[in-house]
Amino acid sequence: MLILKLAIVPLFIAAVTMAGRRWGSRIAGLLGGFPVVTGPIVVFIALEQGQQFGALAALAAISGVAGLLAFGIAYSWASLRWPWQASLACGLVAWGSVAGLLAALPPLPQVALAAAGLALLATPWLLPNVVVPPAASAR
């Protein structure tokens, strides 16, 4: 079981990376949004800690989508002005802020779905409007 735990997530990430090299950043981004990391982790947590603990971890993972998107929005805007290190710091502050807010909310499916849904709906409107040259997106 330990070898499976250590191998499954890096293998998924490698597959997403290879798909991105083959079909471009858009496909890599879409595949990266799949629960290829969180899904297996939640399964292992449920197997080791029990179904109730696993269910709470799954709810946190669903609402955590809002934190992930907050990170992406903050990083995107910051990267228009600053180097990656400062952009990373901005993204982490945004993620931490959203994660802290979400941790204060009750662990209910409705809350998790609302947080993730609202974040998914708002993100396209909050991202900077940047035109990516075709050559850059095919790498």
C-alpha positions, 0 to 999 in steps of 0.5 A: 500500500505504501508503494501505491501511495508514493507512486500514484500521485507522481504518476498522475502528475507525470501523465498531465505533464506529458499531455501538456507537452503533447497537446499544449497548456490548455489541455494540461490545465484542464487535466490538472483540474481533475482530482488526480491528486486529491481523489487518491489522497481522500481514498487513502485517508478514508481507508486508513481513518474511516469513512466519516473522516474520509467524508469530511476530508472530501468535503474540505477538498471540494470547498478547497477548490475555491482556495485553489482558484483564489491562488490562481487569480492572485498569481495571474494578476501578480505575474503581470507585474512581478517575478514568479517569487512575488507572484507565488507569495501573492497566490499563497496569501490569497489561498491562505485567506480563503482556506482560513475563511472556509475552515471557519464555515460548517463542514456541510455538503451545501457549504462546500458545493456553494464555495466551489460553485461560486468560485468556479463561476466567478473565476473567469470574470476575475482572471486577467484578459491575456492573449497567449501566442499560439506557439506558447500554448503548444509547448 
